[in-house]
Amino acid sequence: MSPSSTTTPLSYKDAGVDIDAGDALVERIKPLAKKTLREGVLSGLGGFGALFEVPKRYREPVLVSGTDGVGTKLKLAFEWAMHDTVGIDLVAMSVNDVLVQGAEPLFFLDYFACGKLDVDTAAAVVGGIARGCELAGCALIGGETAEMPGMYPPGEYDLAGFCVGAVEKSAILSGRDVAAGDVVLGLASSGVHSNGFSLVRKCIERAGAALPATLDGQPFRQAVMAPTRIYVKPVLAALGAPGGIKALAHITGGGLLENIPRVLPEGLAAHLRAGSWPRSELFAWLQATAGIDDTEMNRTFNNGIGMVVVVAPRQADACAQALRAAGEQVHEIGRIAPRGAGAAVVVA
């Protein structure tokens, strides 16, 4: 090794980290984050920590937190250069989970990691995150952009998100009051959402050049990448109406069969009526291409129902009407019944 090779100055940029690009990204995303500001925000982007004051209208606030990612849906975002909606997915996965406890999402933080920062790509992703926060009514008050040379292949990145919400202690939804005879309402999903994409990608690989041009009236790629629906505002509005909602279940990994039991008391089961909600071309294509049965579909995908609402029979119609008025597609999909020796969710 020549002496000059050990004495030539090395900058952080020479090592693969571009501080200027990071600064440029922060400036690009500040206006996006500003659009999400809401009651309680005490500090904006740029500090070492984000400050948030729980709104004073809460008498006995309980904080509810949730964290998640986007999963292997990101692999298709890289391959198809579709970066503007995965940020909505990121927000949706956490805020919908927080919502299930009856909580209002208050603020959100994101983590974006890559090998080499592409400001345009990162800004598109964070733009989606900001849009998701707007849809959920929560503030984007902080985050982290990590440029780590050698950790990720060129053009790829990873995402994680964290949400904090609040609910009155007396209004926490635990499912403890669910009883036999209660009505199960299903809120339509916008597509696959952000679960099951390892199988989706296998289906795409298996289909090869025989991919359909359109599904459900959209170009194939748009149908597959449709962002996860955010149910926060309509469900909070329904919760604010007079009584009835006893439990909520966000239909994520594990599908209908494994998520609904998480909010049912022991000894009860959800009996769902097959065919009581519409079947999309997307899910029909996935099932046919994968060659799997209905049970496997219902434990892998949301299969058209992104959020389940368990409601007292007398309030079921009013609850469904309130949710429809707020823009949701609502289907009465079943009833709660004694479990006996059967499964916790029965689709028949």
N, C-alpha and C positions, 0 to 999 in steps of 0.2 A: 504493500500500500504506500503510495507516495505521500510525502508530508502534506502537500496541498490538499489531499482528499480528506485529511482529518482536521484541517484548520479552516476550510471554507465554511462560512456561516450557514447554518440551517435555520429556516424560519418554520413556524407552525404550518404555513401554507405549503412549504416544501414537503412536510410530513403528511400532507393530505387534508389538513383542516383549514378551511377558508373562513376566517373570522369576519371578513367583509361581507361574504355571502350571508352569513348568519345575521349580521346587522341589517342587511338589506331585507331579509325575510321578516324580521321583527317590524320594520317600518311598513312593509306591505300588509301585515296582518293586524296592526293596531286599529285601523278603521273598521275592520271586520269584527274585532272583539268589542269595539265601542258600541256597535249596533246591538250587542247582547246585554248591555248594562241594565240592571234592574235594582229595585229596592234592596238595600243591604250591602251593596258593593262599596268598600271603603278605599280600595286601591286598584289601580289598573295594571297592565302589563309592565314589566321592567324591574320590579322589585325582587328581593330575594324570597319573599313570601307574599301570598295574596291574602288580603284582609276582607272578611265578610262578617257583617253583624246580622244575627238572626232577627228577622222582622219582629217588631214589638207587638204585632197583633197576635202572636203565639203566646198563650198563657203557660202551658207546660210543654215546651217543644222537646221532641225527641229527634235526634239526628239519625238519619238513615244514609248509609254509604253503599256505593256499588262501583265495581271496576270491571273492565272487560276489554277485549280487542275486537278485531274484525275477522280473524282466522284466515283460512286459505283463500277466501274471496279476494284477498290482496294479490294472489298469484295471477288471477285473471285481470285485475286492474293493471298490473305490470305488462302483461302480454298484450292487452287490448288498448293500453294507454288511456284508461278511463279512471281518472283520479279525482274527479270533482264531486262524487257522491259517497265515496267510502268514509269520508268524515262524518256524513249523516249517519251511516251505519254505526260508527264508533260511538257517537252520542246516544243513539237509540238503544244500543245494547245495555248501557248503564242506566239511562233515565227510565226506561220501561221496567227494569228490575226494581229501582227505587220506588216507582209508582205502585208496584204490587203491594207494598206495605201501607198504601194510602197516603204516601208522602208526596209533597210538592218538591221537585228538583230545584235547588237554589243556585248551585254553581258547579262548574265543570273545569277540569284541568286535563290537558292532553300531553302525551309523550310521543314524539316523532323521532325515529332513529334511522340513520342511513349511513352508507359508506362514504358517499360524496354528495354534498348538498346541491340539489338542483332547485334554485329559488322558485322557478315557475311551477314545478311539480308540487313542491311543498306548499306554496301559496294556494294552489288548487285544492289540496287536501285540507288545509286549515280553513279555507273558504267553506268547504262542506261542513267542517266541525262547527263553524260559526252559524251556518244555516241551521244545523241540527239544534244548536242551543236556542236559536230564535224560535224554532218550532216547539221546543220544550218549555220555553219561558224561563230558562236558566242562564246565568251569566258565564261567559268564558273569561275567567279571571287570571289564568296563568297556564303554564305548561313548560315543556322542555324540548328543545331541538338538539339532538345529539348527532354530531358528525363523527363517525368512527371508522377510519380507513381500514379496510381489510376485514371488517365484520360482516358486511353485506355485499352481495354481488352488485355490479353496476346496474343502475336503474331500479333497484329494489329498496324497500324501506319497511319498517314495522311501525305499528300504531298501538297505543294503549290509552285508555281514558279512565277518569275517576270522577264520580259525581257524588255530591252530598245534597241531601234533601232534608226536609223537616215535616213532622206530623205531630198534631196534638196527641199527647199520651193516651187520651180517652178515645181517640179515633183510629188507633193503629188497627190495620186489617191483619188478623192472624188466621182467619178461617175457623176459629174455635166455635163460632155460632152457626156454621153450616149444618143443615139438617136434611134428613130424607124428605124429598118432595120439592126441594129448592130447584129453581130453574137455572140451566146452564146456557148462557148467551155466548156466542162467538163473534169476535170482531175480525173482519176480514184482514188478511195480510196483504202486503203489496207485492208479494212474490216469495222467493226463498228466504229473504231477509239475510242473516249472516251465519246460518248454521247449515251443515250438511254439504259444504262446498268441496270437501275432498271427494264425495261421491258425485257431485255435479261435474267436477273436472274429469273424473273417470268416464262419465257419460259422454262428455264432449269429445274426449279422446276416442271412445269406442265408436261414436257416430262418424268421426273423420270428416270427409267431404260431404256427407249426407245430412249436415245440420239443416234444420228448417230455416227458411228465410225470415219468417215472422212467427211470433207466439203471442196470443192474446192481443193482436192488433199492434204489436210493437216489433221493431227489428229484433232479431234473436238476442244480440248482445245487450241491448237495453232491457229486454225482459229479464234476462239472467241477472243483470247488475242493478236492477231497481233497488233503491235504498230501503232499508228497514223502516217500516212505518212507526212513527212516534205517536203514541196514544195519550200523551200526558194531558193536554188541554181538554179534550172531550171527556176523558174519564174523571178528571178533577171536577169538571162541571157537573157530571152525574153524581159524584160523591157529595157535592155540595147541595144537591137536591134532597128532599125528605127521604131518608132511610132506604133500606132495601139491599144495597150491595154488601155482601158478606165476605167475599173473597175474590181475589184476582190472581190469575196465573199467566205469566209471560211465557209464550210457547217458543222456547229456544232449543238448545241441544237436548235430544231425548224426545222431542216432538210432543204431541198430545198425550201419549201414553205415560211419559215419565214426569211431565211438569205439572199436570193437574193434581196428581196425588200429593204433591208437596204442600198443597193448601187445604187438604181434606182431613178432618178428624179421623182417628182410627175407627174402623168399623163401617166406613162409608165408601161408596164408589160413585163414579160418574158414568152414567149410561148415555152414550151419545148415539144419535140416530144417523146411520150412514146415509149420505145423500141429502142431508138437511142443510147443507151449504154448497155453493157452486164449486165445480171442479174446473180449475183453470187448464188451459192447453199446456202451460209450462209443467205443471205437476203430472199431467197425463203423459207428456213426452218423457219426463224423467223416469216415471215408473216403467213405461214400455221399454226404454233404452236400457235401464238397469236390469229389467227382468225380475223385479221384486214384488212380493205380495203386499196386500193392504196393510198388514200388521207392520211390516218393515218400513213402509212409507210413513205410517203414523208414529213411529219411534225414531225416525231420522229427520223428517221435515215437519214444518208447521202445517203443511198440506192445505193451506188456504185460510187457517185461523191463527192470527198472531197474538191475540190476547183473549183469555177466557174470563168471563164475569159470572160469578155465582150470586144469585139474587133471590130474595124471598118471593114466592109466587105472586103475592098480591101487588108487589111493586114491579114485577117483570115488564109489563107493558109500558109503564111510565119510564122505567129505566131505559128500555130499548128506544123509546121515542126521544128521550133526551140525548142519547148517544147519536141517533140518526140526525137529529137537529144540529149536532155539532160536527157532522160530516162523516160519521162512521157508517160502514156497511155492517149491519147487525143481523145475526141469524140466531133463532132459538134452536140449539143443537142437541139438547138433552135434559136430563133430570138427575138429581142426586138420589141414590137409593141405598138401602143397607147392602153392605158388601158380601156378607156371608163367606163362602169359600171361594168366591170368584176373584177376578182381577180388580184392581183399583180403578181401571178405566176399561169400559166395554164399548166397542163400536160395532153396532149391529143394525 
